[in-house]
């Protein structure tokens, strides 16, 4: 085999370094036969087209969450409008699927490092590294897994599906999502990213926790 010309070798090395620098650990969901009712439910879930919004009831907390998460994501995504759209859509789709939005942020960091057009060696695509076979299984043939909303909706509903299979066991569900069921490396990476970079305590609950010891003292007098 003839060696690559020097410019191509340099380009390949640069690409490899860039991929390593992202810290992304993309894997690949595995195709598993599923009942027609499950396929129908997943199809309905990814086909719904409700407008995205930030589903935090309290307006003050909505603003605080968005400002804080935007600050944390700024280095990866400098464009403020795009960053706001992405965070809003992540929160909406995660909440819609019954997932913790901060956990989903950790998963995206591990899977793609927030790269919209990321492609893994197995062919998984986009922010949440969704395998293309899901389009045939539960979607529509014209679904684009590089589209922000589509990718996040697929990814969140696929993880919800795995959580349901595993009866709420997040460790095993994350293993299924990554194609590494039973191995601790990937679930631990997601949890570490979630806790280190994206942890968020609801502000109303946090305020209540701060006042609770004083209330207890008052009650004991």
C-alpha positions in Angstrom: 0.0 0.0 0.0 1.4 3.4 -1.0 1.8 5.9 1.9 -0.4 8.9 1.9 1.2 12.2 0.6 2.4 14.4 3.5 -0.5 16.9 3.2 -3.0 14.2 3.5 -1.1 12.6 6.5 -1.2 15.9 8.2 -4.9 16.4 7.6 -5.7 12.9 8.8 -3.7 13.5 12.0 -5.4 16.8 12.6 -8.8 15.2 12.2 -7.9 12.4 14.6 -6.7 14.9 17.1 -9.8 17.0 16.8 -12.0 13.9 17.4 -10.0 12.9 20.4 -10.1 16.4 21.8 -13.9 16.5 21.9 -14.0 13.7 24.4 -17.0 12.2 22.6 -17.6 8.5 23.2 -20.3 7.8 20.6 -21.5 4.2 20.3 -24.3 2.6 18.5 -27.8 1.5 19.4 -28.4 -2.1 18.3 -31.4 -3.1 16.3 -33.8 -5.3 18.2 -37.1 -6.7 17.0 -40.0 -5.0 18.7 -43.8 -5.5 18.8 -45.9 -3.6 16.3 -47.6 -1.7 19.2 -44.2 -0.5 20.4 -43.2 0.6 16.9 -46.5 2.4 16.6 -46.0 4.2 19.9 -42.5 5.2 19.0 -43.6 6.4 15.6 -46.3 8.5 17.2 -43.8 9.9 19.7 -41.3 11.1 17.0 -44.1 12.3 14.7 -45.7 14.8 17.0 -44.9 18.3 16.0 -45.8 20.5 18.9 -43.9 23.8 19.1 -40.8 23.6 21.4 -40.8 25.7 24.5 -39.0 25.7 27.8 -41.3 23.7 30.0 -40.4 25.3 33.4 -43.6 26.7 35.0 -42.0 29.6 36.9 -40.9 32.4 34.7 -38.0 33.4 36.9 -36.6 29.9 37.0 -37.0 29.6 33.3 -34.8 32.6 32.8 -32.3 31.4 35.4 -32.0 28.0 33.9 -31.5 29.3 30.4 -29.0 31.9 31.5 -26.9 29.4 33.5 -26.9 26.6 31.0 -26.2 29.1 28.2 -23.2 30.3 30.2 -21.9 26.7 30.6 -22.4 25.9 26.9 -20.9 29.2 25.6 -17.4 27.8 24.9 -18.8 25.0 22.8 -21.4 27.1 21.0 -20.6 30.8 20.9 -23.7 31.9 18.9 -26.2 33.0 21.5 -29.4 32.6 19.4 -28.4 29.1 18.3 -27.4 28.2 21.8 -30.7 29.3 23.2 -32.6 27.4 20.5 -30.6 24.2 21.2 -31.0 24.4 25.0 -34.7 25.1 24.7 -35.2 22.2 22.4 -33.2 19.8 24.6 -35.2 20.8 27.6 -38.5 20.4 25.8 -37.7 17.1 24.2 -36.2 15.6 27.3 -39.2 16.7 29.5 -41.6 15.4 26.8 -40.0 12.0 27.0 -39.9 12.0 30.8 -36.1 12.4 31.0 -34.0 14.8 33.2 -32.9 17.6 30.8 -29.5 17.9 32.6 -28.9 14.2 32.2 -29.6 14.6 28.4 -27.1 17.4 28.3 -24.5 15.1 29.9 -25.3 12.4 27.3 -25.0 14.8 24.4 -21.6 16.0 25.7 -20.4 12.4 25.9 -22.0 11.3 22.6 -21.1 14.2 20.3 -19.7 17.1 22.4 -22.6 19.2 21.0 -21.5 18.7 17.3 -24.6 18.9 15.1 -23.0 17.0 12.2 -21.1 14.4 14.2 -20.9 10.9 12.7 -19.5 7.9 14.6 -17.5 5.1 13.1 -20.7 3.0 13.3 -22.7 5.7 11.4 -24.6 7.2 14.3 -25.5 10.8 13.6 -26.0 14.2 15.2 -26.1 15.5 18.7 -27.4 12.3 20.3 -25.7 9.9 17.8 -28.9 8.2 16.5 -28.4 5.2 14.3 -30.1 5.6 10.9 -32.0 2.2 11.2 -34.4 4.0 13.6 -35.8 6.0 10.7 -37.0 2.8 9.0 -38.1 1.3 12.3 -40.1 4.1 13.7 -39.9 7.2 11.6 -40.5 8.5 8.1 -38.2 8.0 5.2 -37.5 11.8 4.8 -36.5 12.3 8.4 -33.1 14.1 8.7 -31.1 13.0 11.7 -28.9 16.1 11.4 -31.9 18.3 11.9 -31.7 19.6 15.5 -35.3 18.9 16.6 -35.5 15.6 14.8 -32.3 14.3 16.3 -33.2 15.3 19.8 -36.7 13.9 19.5 -35.4 10.6 18.2 -32.6 10.4 20.8 -34.8 11.2 23.8 -37.6 8.8 22.7 -35.1 6.0 22.1 -33.6 6.4 25.5 -37.1 6.5 27.0 -37.8 3.3 25.2 -34.7 1.7 26.7 -35.6 3.0 30.1 -39.0 1.3 29.8 -37.4 -2.0 28.7 -35.1 -1.8 31.7 -37.9 -0.8 34.2 -36.3 2.5 35.0 -32.7 1.3 35.4 -30.7 4.2 34.0 -27.4 2.4 34.1 -28.7 -0.4 31.8 -30.7 2.0 29.6 -27.6 4.0 28.9 -25.7 0.9 28.1 -28.3 -0.1 25.6 -28.2 3.4 24.1 -24.5 3.2 23.6 -24.5 -0.4 22.5 -22.5 -1.4 25.6 -25.1 -3.0 27.8 -23.7 -4.2 31.2 -20.4 -2.3 30.9 -19.9 0.6 33.3 -17.6 2.9 31.2 -20.3 4.7 29.2 -23.0 5.1 31.9 -20.3 6.4 34.3 -19.1 9.0 31.6 -22.7 10.3 31.2 -23.2 10.5 35.0 -19.9 12.3 35.5 -20.7 14.8 32.7 -24.2 15.3 34.1 -23.0 15.9 37.7 -19.9 17.9 36.9 -21.1 20.2 34.1 -24.9 20.2 34.0 -26.2 19.7 37.5 -29.2 22.0 38.3 -31.3 22.2 41.5 -34.7 23.7 40.9 -34.5 27.2 42.5 -37.8 27.0 44.3 -36.9 23.7 46.0 -33.4 25.1 46.7 -34.9 28.1 48.4 -37.2 25.9 50.4 -34.3 23.8 51.5 -32.4 26.9 52.7 -35.4 28.1 54.8 -36.3 24.7 56.2 -33.8 24.6 59.1 -35.0 28.0 60.3 -38.5 26.9 60.1 -37.7 23.8 62.1 -36.1 26.0 64.8 -39.1 28.2 65.0 -41.4 25.2 65.3 -39.4 23.7 68.1 -39.6 26.8 70.3 
